[in-house]
Amino acid sequence: MKSAGPLGLQEKEKGGVFFLHGEDAFRKEEEARALVNWHLDPGTKEFNYDPLRGSEVTVDNLASILATPPMMAEWRVVVLREVEALSSSPRAREALLKVAKSPPPGLALILTAMIPKGSKAKFYGDLKRFARSVEYPEVGPNDVPGWVVEWAANRHGREITEEASRALCAGVGTNLGVLAQEVEKLTNLVEDGAPIGIEAVQAAGTQIPTEDRWVWMDRVGRREFGDALAGLSVLSAQGESGVALTIGLANHLIRLALARAGGSSLLESSLPPHQKWLVPRLLQQAKRWSQEELEEAILGLRRVDRLLKSSGIPGENILEEWLLGLMAGQGAGG
């Protein structure tokens, strides 16, 4: 099965060193598993597969394993997780970079790491330079429904509707591993060739919240402030935090501002691949705002963010005040 890796690592030559890094553990593991299966035959896998952790392996043991040739097969695969645990050891860094610069024949070394935020260590830069490197940043809550649509298409060859994807994420959360399992269940529930709709999500037993955070943000984007105000209390009762909603709204309105400023081309260039399908909707919403109104709304969200972090006022109340301000401005302009 083809990997969902963004750079299509499996379409390149086998062997050598692969460096998978970033905050998204699920996608790193999926790519590592796919690379293992790509290199190894099940019949000889037990002789040629070494899973290691940087927090557990010694430098001498690591060097010995990396120097071991394949047995009765073309490739030997070593997966070294938690590479960051070895970053403080000069000998470990030297051993890994030596292999990255000049991989021995028959070896596929797969490194996974969570690079510390703000790190400018030369070690990580060298790994990115000499290995085949892919970064897996965390998929933010607002991007998860798009990821589900992409995952269903790439992994299972199935279409899941936008409405169903959003309902699934609202019901089970934004953990990619859990969502991948739920998508697989849905592909087995819905007959081949038919799109996976919200009815299938409901039939699978997913508890869909009364208020959908993504639908709610679209209401704000359409300037349906009264409906958004009514839905805000429901979202709060469902456990949505004021901080998460504020971040989501800011991201949404910034995209509308880009659409106003540069049209579809600028908007599309700013979106990740799994969000391109949002362009028509965001363009329609952007037409309902002036650039000045969007700038004022975004500045208002900056104030909301400061209050959320510095005051004891409930997030729902602060966002409610922001929405009421937008409603008042709408009334004055109308």
Buried (B, 14 or more C-beta within 10 A) or exposed (E): EEBBBEEEBBEEEBBBBBBBBBBBBBBBBBBBBBBBBBBBEEEBBEEBBBEBBBEEBEBEEBBEBBEBEBEEBBBBBBBBBBBBBBBEBEEBBEBBBBBBEEBBEBBBBBBBBBBEEEEEBEBBEBBBEBBBBBBBEBBBBBBBBBBBBBBBBBBBEBBBBBBBBBBBBBBBEBEBEEBBEBBBBBBEEBEEEEEBBBEBBBEBEBEBBEBBBBBBBBBBBBBBBEEBBBBBEBBBEEEBEBEBBBBBBBBBBBBBBBBBEEEEEEBBEEBBEBBEBBBEEBBEBBEEBEEEBBBBBBEBBEEBBEBBEEEEEEBBBBBBBBBEBBBEBBEEEE
